[in-house]
């Protein structure tokens, strides 16, 4: 069954009867990594758009949610990184690794673990961490974010949630009301342990991997000034932008497809 986030993306994205093109041997594989409170289904329209343009695309469903179940207390940042490594294990050429939001931590960890397998790390409204930082530690320094006031921590269950009434406005600001409603219903609980775990990054490995950042100009989760601050601390090859809130794969899939393809060049 398709997730409500996937249905929201399909409802808003332009439809096309154009068949997918044959995959081009000279185009890198693009691997899409979702963020917190999401599943791989959020990439449905972006995946379709990239495939129509001739790219081979893979998505990663991180542990601890539908499609990749694991008890919340057993989920770790290392498990997230290994889930990505497993998906790209069969690739014979370096891949484009795209991470959204908390997915920025995950792709950074994979860039550190297997830099030789990565052509470019692409951060979409994503956290771009420094060595030793954790998601919760970094996010709490973002003065422009509205996510903190909507966060629900359940230590007994080992999960982090988002207040239902805040979800649509926080994640899908600017989207039509039906899309916002679907987004609110589709958000899932996030295992808490990975959000508190620091990532280990070195200049000799992660530091040498090519990086591109896609800024989301109306973001209320990872604020635009904070995105710029992270890029200033960890310079990237290219900075691109899209005029959406935190979830461009829902609000403007064709626009995000174009930017990912620009980053892949």
N, C-alpha and C positions, 0 to 999 in steps of 0.2 A: 504494500500500500504506500502511495506517495505521501510524504510528510506535508503538513500544511504550509511549511515554508516553501517547499517545492511548488505546491499549487499556487501560492502567491506569486512566485517568480513567473510561472507560466501564464498567469492571468494578466500580468503587466507587460511581459516581453512581447515584441512583435513576432507574429507567426510567419513562417515561410515554408513553402513547399519545395524549396530547392534541396535536392539530395546532397548528402554529405560527399565531399570530394575525397578522392583517394589520398591516403596519407602520403605526404612527400618525404622521401628518404633523407632530404637535407634539412628538414625541420626538426628541432629538438622535441622530445616528449615533454608535455606540460603536466605537472603533478599539482593538484589543488588540495590544500590543507585548510579545513574549516577552523573556526575559532571556538571560544567557550560558548556554551549554551546552544550549540548548533550540531548538526550532523552533516555528512557529506552531501545530503540531498539539496542543500542550499545552492550548490554549484550547478544545478541541472541545466539552466538556460545558458550559462557561461560555457559549460562543457559542450553543449550542442553547438553553440556558435563557433567555438574553436575547432571542433571537428569538421564543421562545414567549410572552414578555411584551410583544411588539410592537415591539421595537427592531430597527433595521437595524444589522447588525454587520459589521465588516471586520476581518481579521487581517493582520498584517505578518510576512512571512518575511524576516528580515534577511539581508544578503549573507554569503556564505562558508559556506553549509551547504546541505543537501539542499533543493531547491525554489528556491534562489536562489544557484547556484554562482558563486564568484569565488575566485581564488587567495588564500590566507590573507595573503600579504604585500602584497596590493593593497587589502585591506579597511581602511576608515578609519571613524572616528566620523562624519565628514561623509557617507560613503556610507550609513551607518545612518539618519541624519537624512533624507537624500534619499529613501530607501526609504519612510519614513513619509509624507513630503510627496507622493510619487507616489500613494500609496493614497488620500489625502484630497483630491487635486487636484480631483476632480469634485464634491465636496460643496458645496452652495449655502448651508449654514448651519454655524456653528461646531460642532465635534465634541467628544465626550468622549474624551480620549486616555488610555488606561490602560497603564501600564508596570510590568512585574514585574522586580524585582532590578536587574540592569544596565540593563534597559529604562528605569529612572528617569533615567539619563544621556541616553538616546535621546529620550525625550519632553521632557526639559528643553531639549535642543538644538533640537527642533522648536518648542517654545514660544518660544524666543528668535528663531528664524528666521521664524516665521509666527504671531505671537501672535493676529492677527485671525481665524485659522481655528480657534482652540481655545476651547471653552466652559469646560472644566475639565480640568486635568491630575490624574489619579488614580494615586497611587503605591501599589503592592501589594508589601509587603515589599521596597521598592525603595530604591535609593540616591537621596537628595535632595541633589544637589551644590551647592556654592558655586562662584562664578566661579574658573576656573583649576585646579579639582581634576580628577584622573583617577580611574578606577575603582581601579586598584591602589594609588594613593596614598591614597585615602580608605579603602579596605577594610583596609589595614594598620594603621589607627588604631582598629579595632574590637576591643577586648581580649576581648570575649565571643564572638567568632566562632570556629568550629572549621574554617572553610574553608581557612585558610592552610596548615595541616598536611597537607591533602589535595590541594593544588594541585601540578600538574606543568607546568613550563614547558619547552617544546621550542623554543629560539630558532632552530635550524636549519630547522625546518619552519614556524616562525612561528605556533605554536598553543599554547594552554593547555588542559590536561585536568584531570580529577579522578580520583584513584586509585579503581579499580573497587571495592575492598573498603570504601571509605568512603562510597560514593554513597548507598546506601539509608538508612543511619543519619543522614547529613548532610542530605539533602533530604526524605526521607519518614519522618522520625521520627514514631512513633505510628501509622503506617499498617500494615495487615496485611502479613505477609511476602511474599505473592505480588505485592502492589502494589509493595513495596520492590524486589523482584527485577526487575520490569518497568521501574521507574524507572531502576535501575542500568544496565540494558541499553540504555535509550533515550537516555541522555545522550550528547551529541555534543561533539566538540572545538570549541573557540572560537578564532577568529582572534585572535592576540595583539595586533596593533597598536592596535585601538580601546580595549583595556583600559588602555593606557598614555597615551592622548591626553587632554589637558585639554579641558574643555568651557568655552566662553566664554558667560557669562550677564550680562545687564545689568538694572538696576533698571527702566529705561524699557520694556523688552520682556518678558523672562521674569518680571521682578518683578511685573508687573501682571496676569499670568494667574492665574485662580482655581485653587486647589489643594486637594486632599483627600488625606489619607494613611490607608491601611488597614494597621494594625499586625498582625503575626503573632506571637502571644503565646508560641509555643514554638520560635521560629526559632533555628537553630544556624548559619545562614549569615550573615544580617544580624541581629545580636543585638537583642532588644527594647530594652535600654538605649541601644544605638547608634541605633536607629530614633528613639527619643525625643530623643536628642541632635541628630540632623539636623533634626527638626521644630522644635526650639528655636532652631536657627540660621536656619531658613527657615520662618517661620510659615505655617500653612495655614488654610483656612476651617473645615475640619472634620477631626476624627480619629475613625476607626472602628477596630474590632478584630475579629479572628477567632481562635479558639482552635486554631490549627494550627501546624505547622512552616512551612518556607519555600515549600511548593507547595500552597496552598489550592485551586487549580484542579484538583488531583488528589485531595486528601484530602476536601475539602468543597465541591464545585462549587456546590450550591444556596445554601450560606451566602455564598459569594463573589458569586454573582449578585445576591443581595439587597443586599449592601453596595455593589456597583457601581451598582445602580439607586438606592440612597439617595444616593450621591455625585453622580449625574446630575441630581438634582432641583434 
